[in-house]
Amino acid sequence: MLTACLVWCCLPLEHDLSLPTRDQLLSIIRIQIEIAKQGLDLAQIMSVVVERSLDLLNADGAVVELAEDEDMVYRAVAGIASGKLGLRLRLASSLSGRCVLSGELQRCSDTETDERVDRAACRHLQVRSMLLVPLKHEKCTVGVLKVMSKAVSAFDAADEAVLGLLAEVLGADLFLAAKYASDDLYHRATHDEMTGLANRALFFDRIRNDLSRVSRVGLEFGLLMIDMDGLKAINDCYGHRAGDAAICEVARRASQTLRKSDTIARLGGDEFGVILQPTNSISYLAETVERLQAVISTPFLFESTWLKLGVSIGTAIAVKDGLDLDALLDHADKAMYENKRERKRLANLAR
């Protein structure tokens, strides 16, 4: 793949407008180098590709969708699709599904006139045109790489070639991640490489499913947003290996404290999210927070040095604190930061 890009970069100045430009090819090489640094962390690799696709194709949004059962699921998002991790579209009635089933590139010039698209989803994201290429693992199409624009007819033949190259880059990593992982491709796409916890994509997928269940049958659930205290001090004093060990220790202790029916995810850096399912009691949330803080606050041993751990936790409960995803997350986030301020105040008083 890299060799192909290097050959294309040596194209003569009389450039075919249906081919990628020299700058685009150089950008793809830089993307390859960047994702090589991610190792076999498939979720991070997909994130890099969608983020870089925005500038490379002058797109307003980019998504990696993986086919799971009868749905196409957003597993990496950027631009106008940000915040839509875990969004599900019906495979049978979406252009993404058509791309997977046919294994062929799909282009939509205007979502308002193209009968192949999920028009409601396009209107929700303000998408007017899009370009999709299949992602193949061995001989099977497992998903799509999609770029979107708010403008009509935003993509041309040269964009098709560029997106095709990006899909080849990502497709190779899909293959390697599956080949060398101890678990299957789905696990690699939905779990954090370092801690083994669910990642952001799976977390938001499950929240959306739980919110849908609340609407249908009224089964409420609790939400915890967790932020580690003092990780920067550990990194500064003992190095990032110690910081990574601290993150993994918090993940391990929290996982052992929660029930099997609960979902804990690493959302990035030192942030974690928990879905408590089922719960219908504010007191149960408070008891869970108290247990987690007690278990996690015990110092842990890293290479003969005892390190202090702590977390700040905010809570929310559906339906009491909202039935909208953003409102629920915002409520828990604000509660977490309030908890962090109070913990700092009490720590200062104790000195």
N, C-alpha and C positions, 0 to 999 in steps of 0.2 A: 504493500500500500504506500509506504513512504517512498519507495523507488518510483512508483507511478507518478506521485506528486512532483518529485524532483525532475523527472523527464518533462512533465508538462510545464514546469517553471522555465525550461529552456526553449519554450516556443518562440518562433520569430516574432518580430514586432507587428507584422500584419496578422493581428489576432482575430480568430473566428469569434464573432459575437455570441455564438451559441455555446462557447466553452468558457470555463472559469478564467478570470484574469490572473496575471502573475501574482498580484497582491493577494488575491483570494487563495491561491494555492499555497503561498507562503504562510498565510494565516492558518490553513488546514494543517500544515506541518507543525506550526507552533502549538496547535490544539493537540496534535498527536503527542508532542513532547510533554505537554501539560498533563494529559491523562495518563501517560506512562508513569508519572510520579505518584499517581493515585493507587498504584498496585492493582489489586483485584477487587477494590471497593466499587462494585458496580453502580450503587446508588450515586456515589460521588462522580463517577465517570459520566453518567447520564446527565447530571447537573451541569458539569463543565460543558458538555456538548450543547445543551439547550441555551445556556447563557451566551456562549460564543456565537451561536447561530443568529442571534438578534442583529449584531453589527455586521456579520459576514453577509447576510442576505437582506439587510435593511428591513427586518421584520419587526412587527409590534409584539409578537408573542411566539413562543416555541414550546413544544411539548414532546415528551416521549410517552407513548401509550403502549402498554403491554396487554395482550389478549389473555383474559382469565375467565374461563368458563364461557358464559354467553355475553360478557362485557368487555369493553375496552376501558382500561383504567389508567388515569394520569399518574405516572410514576416519577416524572421529573418535569418541572415547569419553570417558565421564565416570562418576563414581560407582562402582557395583559392576562396571561394565564396564572400569574403568581397568586397564591392563596387557594388554588384549586387542586392541590395534591389530593389524590384519592377520588377525584370526580370520576363517575362511571357513565359511559355511554353504551347503549345497546349495540352489540357487534352487528346485528342484522340490519340496523336502520341508520348507520352512520357511514360517512365516507372513510373513516378510519377502519371500520370493519370491512368495507369493500376492498381497501388496500391490503389488509391481511389475507382476506379470502382469495383475492386474485394474485397476490404477490407482485403487483405491478404499481408503478408510480401513479398517483392521482393528483390532478390539478383542478381547482375550482376557481373560476374567474369572478363569480358573483354568487354569494350564498343566498341572495334573495330570489334568484331565478333557477338555481341548480337543485333539482329534485332529489339528488343523492344525499344531501347533507341533513344533519339534525338541525333544523332551522332555529328551533327554540334555544338550543345550546349556543349556536352562532350569534344570535341576537343578544343573549345574556353577556357574551364576551365582546360584543361589538365587532365581530369578525365579518369582513366582506369578501375576502379571498384567502385561499390557503393552498399550500403545496405539501404533499405527503409522499414519503418514500418508505418502502417496507424494510423492516429490520429482520434479518434472517439468522437463525441459529442452525448451523449445518444446512439442511435442505428445507427446514421448516420456517415459515414466516411467523415470528412470535410477537411482533408489534410494529409500530410505525414511529418515524421521526417526522414531526409536523411543524411547519412554520405558518404563521398567520399574519394578516395585515388588516387594518381598518379601511384600507383603500381597495377599490375594485381593480382587478387585473394587475395585481402588484408584482407577480412573479412571471419570469420568462424561461426560455430554454436554457440559458446560462445558469439560472438559479437551480434548475433541475439537475444540472451537472454537478454544481457545488453541493447541493443537498445529498445527491447520490454518493459523493465521496465521503461526506460526513457519516452517512449511514453505513458505509463500508467500514469506516474506522470504528463506529460503535458496534457494528455487527461482529467484528473480530473480537472485541472485548466481551460481548455476550458469550461468544464461544469459549474464550479462555476462562471467564469467570465460572461458567458451568463446568468446564473440563477439570479445573483444579480445585473447585470447591467440594467440601465434603457433603454439602446439601445441594438441593436443586436450584434452578435458575430463579424461581420465584422467591426463595429464601434470600438469595444474594441481592435481589432488587428491593427487598422490603425490610432488611435488617442491617443494623449498624455494624460495621466491620470490627470495631475495636471492642465494644462491650457485648455484642451478640443480642442486644435488645432490638425491639422493633424500631424502625427509623421514622422520619417525618411522614413519608408517603403512607406507610401502613397505619400510623397513628391517625392521620386525617381521614383515611379511608374508613377506619372503624368508628370514628366520631360521627361521620356522615351517616353511616349505617345505623348507629345508635339513635341519632336524631330522627331518622326516618321511622325507626321502631317506636320512639316516643310518640310521634304523630299518629301512628297506626293503632298502637295498643296501650299507650300511656305508661310504659315501663321506663321510669326515670333512671338516670345514671349520674354519678359524680365525676368531677374533673379536678385534677390536681396539677398545678404548674410548679415545678421544683427548680430552684437555682442554687448551685453550690456556693457556700460562703468560703472565702479565703483561698480560692484556687490560684489566683494571681500571686499571692504571697508564697505559695508552695512552689510554683514555677520559678519565681525570682530567686528563691533561696536554695532550692534543691534541683532545679532543672525540669525540663518538660517530661522526662521519663517518670519523675515522681508525680508530676501533675496528671499524666495519663494513668498511672497506677491509682491515684486518688479517685479519678473519674470511674475507673473500673470497679473500685471497691464500693463506691456509693451505689453503682448499678447493681452489684452483687447483693449488698445488704438490703436494698429496697426490694429487689426481686424476691428475696427469701421472706420478706415481711408481708408482702401482698398475697392475695389469694390467686389461685390458678385462673379464676374467671376474670381477673383484672388484666389490663394491658398497660405495661410500662414501656416507654419509648425514649430514646435519646434524640432530642430535637436538634442538637448541634452544640458544640462547645461543652459548657457545663450546665446545660439546660435539659431537663427531663419533663415528660408529661405522663400522667397516669389517668386511665379511664377506670373508674370503679363501677363494675357492672356485676350484679345489680346493687343499687342502694336507693333508699327512699327516706333517708334520715340525715338531717344536718348533724346530729350528734355522732353518727357513724363516721362522717367525714372528719369531724374534730378528733375522734378517737384514733382514726387512721393516721392523721397528721402527727398526733402526739407520739404514736408508736414509731413512725418513720424517723422523726427527729431524735427520739431517744436511741434507737438502734444505730443511726448513722453518726451520731455525735461522739461515739466511742473512738478514741484515737486508734490509728492502725500503724503497723510496723512496715517501714519501707527501708530495706537495706540497713538494718540496725538503727534506724531513726524513727522515733514515734512522731507521727504527723497528726495534727488536729483536723477533724472534719466537722462540717456543719452544713445545713441546708435551710433555705427559706422557702416556705410553701404557701401557695395561695389556692383557694378552693372555689368551685362553682358547682351548681347542681341544676340539671335540666328537669323540670321546666321552670323552677323557681327563679333562676337567674338568667333565663333566656332560652329560646328555642332556635335562635339563629346562631350559626357557628361562630361568626365574628364576635357577636355580643357575648357569648359564653366564654370564649377565649379571653376577651378583653376584661371581663369581670374577674376571672381567675388570675390574670396577669397583674391587675391592679392590687388585688388582695395579696399576691406574692410580694410585690414591692413594698406594700405597707408592712408586711411581716418582716421583711428585711430591714426596714428602717427601725422598727421596734426592737429587733434583736440587737442592732448596732447601739441603740440608745441604752438598752439594759447592760450591754457589755461595757459601755463607757462608764456607767454608774458603778459597776462592780470593780473598776480599777482603783 
